[in-house]
Amino acid sequence: TDFLSVDLKTPISEVSNMALSRKNDNLYDFIVITENEKYVGTVTIKDLLQKTTEIKIIAAKHQNPLSGLPGNMIIEEKLKQCVDTNLQVTIAYLDIDNFKAYNDVYGFESGDLVIKLLADILKEIIPTDGFVGHIGGDDFVTIFNSQEDNDYLQEVDKRFCSDTKLLYNHEDIINN
């Protein structure tokens, strides 16, 4: 009577968290899968963990290693999905102004910090139904509900401008 039951459409990461949060006595019990509250089957913890690991490996292959964001293959899939489903979305292409000049003066490591900073800002404040991808270099793409576009992009710009000031030396800040 005390078992974990999840709907077929529950994300595997959520199921994994639920399963591993159980008491030690129940940790390796089967998970019952339902659809519309009707029994569909069961899954073992071993199968769940194998699938979770497989998904993470596939995701890692398609992420930009610097930012940890989805790369070009996933970006293309998302864009195709937007076109195929005819959803009303805002797609924004973001490019860091004067990034090459910054990189030339401060070096690649500092340039990487700027890219990571923007990626972190984008991830932190993206609307819950939004998507952020890293095309490469200083180029990013976001996809989200068109009603949220102006506020989101203004917040990204404000935070990025404010936070990047810490990455310049004192003399350059004064000269700007």
C-alpha positions, 0 to 999 in steps of 0.5 A: 500500500505504500509505494511510489506511483508516478504519471507517465509524463513526469520528467525522469529527473523528478521521478529520480529525485522522488525515488531517492528521497524515499526511506532506506527500506523502500529505496530500491522498491519498484516505481509504479507508472500510471497514465490517467491514474491507470496502471501502465507498468513498473520501473526498477531503480536500476533502470531509472538510474541507467536512463538518468545517466544516459540522459545526462551523458547525451545532454553533456555532449550537446552542451557548451562546455564553457557555459553549460548551456545547450549548444547548436544542436539543441538550439536548432531543435528548439527553433524547429519546434517553435516553427512546427508548433506555430507558438507565439514566442520571442526569440532573441539573439544576444551578442556581447558588444566589443567582446573581441576588444575586451578579449584582446586587452584582458586575455582569454581567461577574462573573456571566459569569465564574461561569457560565464557571467552572461550565461549565469545571468541568462539562466538565473532570470529566464522565465520558467517556460523559457530556453537559453542556448549558447551558440558559441563565443559571445553569441547566445539565444533565448526563446520565451513567451513574447509577453515577457520579452521586454522586462526580461531583456532589460533585466539581462542588460541591466545586470550584465552592465552592472556586473561586468564593471567588476571585470575591468581594471580601475583605470579603464573604468575611469577612462570610460 
